[in-house]
Amino acid sequence: MTTKFDKYVEDKRLVETTDPEIDKAIYRCPGFEGSPELGELDRRISEALREARDRTGLTRAEVAPFLGLHEQVYGRYERNETKMHVTRLIHLSEVLDFSPIDLIMAAAPYRFGKTPAEADKRRKLIKVVESLPTDAVESLLALVEAMTKLRPHEE
């Protein structure tokens, strides 16, 4: 008998795996090269955060006061010594002027496509859409919605 849990795992193509940070089995979507460990995702987020700060030309000491933090505390995010909460990610994206999706894409590009090339195309499309003026976004959205109505739904 298939349980709701088993059906969900199968439908979402989740794979049972282990991770050094968690003492139980967990389920993940496989990436391009398998499922990166959660610590690797954290490392990629930290690296992308440092790169975002570098693009601003600000030092850690200059960024920290915007966040109400000491430089050493902020530095822990960039050195992957402290995990970042989503609210901190949003705050950092405001201060350093990046889209939160940029850090997610840096950590897990496989969530945006079945291949690296497909994920890169979607990343480029998202960046273009983010830069469009409101009227262009509205027109593009109307076009995409009309296109999806013309295509038969995949199940």
Secondary structure, DSSP 4 states (H G I P E B T S, - for coil): ---HHHHHHHHTT-EEEEETTEEEEEEE--BTTB---HHHHHHHHHHHHHHHHHHHT--HHHHHHHHT--HHHHHHHHTTSSPPPHHHHHHHHHHHT--HHHHHHHH-GGGG-SSHHHHHHHHHHHHHHHHS-HHHHHHHHHHHHHHHHHSPPP-
